[in-house]
């Protein structure tokens, strides 16, 4: 996954913070934090922040798996991605 894809996913998460059902929303500050890390190309920080957000119950259950999957894909070298 390219940095552009990670950044776009973080931006999508930011949009989810403002729309959708109440239970499916990401807090704005969490989305902004994740977006900033993605834009800085900080994979390690992005993964840590995503895990912390999930552990703090800031991420709704329906968004936890996609968020952590995308954050972890950031760490895998592109040569090993399908």
C-alpha positions in Angstrom: 0.0 0.0 0.0 1.4 3.4 -0.9 1.5 6.4 1.4 -1.2 7.9 -0.8 -3.5 5.0 0.0 -2.8 5.2 3.7 -3.4 9.0 3.6 -6.6 8.5 1.7 -7.8 6.0 4.2 -7.0 8.4 7.0 -8.9 11.1 5.2 -11.9 8.7 4.8 -11.7 8.0 8.5 -11.8 11.8 9.1 -15.0 11.9 6.9 -16.5 9.1 9.0 -15.9 11.3 12.0 -18.5 13.7 10.7 -21.1 11.5 9.1 -22.9 8.2 9.5 -24.7 6.8 12.5 -23.5 7.8 15.9 -22.1 4.3 16.6 -20.1 4.3 13.4 -18.2 7.5 13.9 -14.6 8.1 14.6 -13.8 11.0 17.0 -12.5 14.0 15.0 -9.3 14.3 17.1 -8.5 10.6 16.6 -9.1 10.9 12.8 -6.9 14.0 12.7 -4.1 12.3 14.6 -4.2 9.3 12.3 -4.2 11.5 9.2 -1.2 13.5 10.5 0.8 10.3 11.0 -0.1 9.0 7.6 0.9 12.2 5.9 4.2 12.2 7.8 4.8 8.6 6.5 5.2 7.4 10.1 4.1 3.8 9.9 5.2 2.8 13.4 3.5 5.8 14.9 0.4 5.2 12.8 0.1 1.6 14.0 0.7 2.6 17.6 -1.9 5.4 17.4 -4.4 3.1 15.8 -3.9 0.4 18.5 -4.2 3.0 21.3 -7.3 4.4 19.7 -8.9 0.9 19.6 -7.8 0.2 23.2 -9.2 3.5 24.4 -12.6 2.6 22.8 -12.3 5.6 20.4 -12.9 3.4 17.4 -16.4 1.8 16.9 -16.3 -2.0 16.6 -17.3 -1.9 12.9 -14.3 0.3 12.1 -11.6 -1.4 14.2 -10.6 -4.2 11.9 -10.4 -2.1 8.7 -8.4 0.6 10.6 -5.9 -1.8 12.1 -5.6 -3.8 8.8 -4.8 -0.6 6.8 -2.4 0.7 9.5 -0.5 -2.7 9.5 -0.3 -2.8 5.7 1.7 0.4 5.9 4.5 -1.6 7.5 4.7 -4.4 4.9 7.2 -3.7 2.2 5.5 -3.2 -1.2 7.5 -6.1 -2.7 5.6 -8.5 -0.4 2.1 -7.1 -1.1 -0.3 -8.9 -3.5 
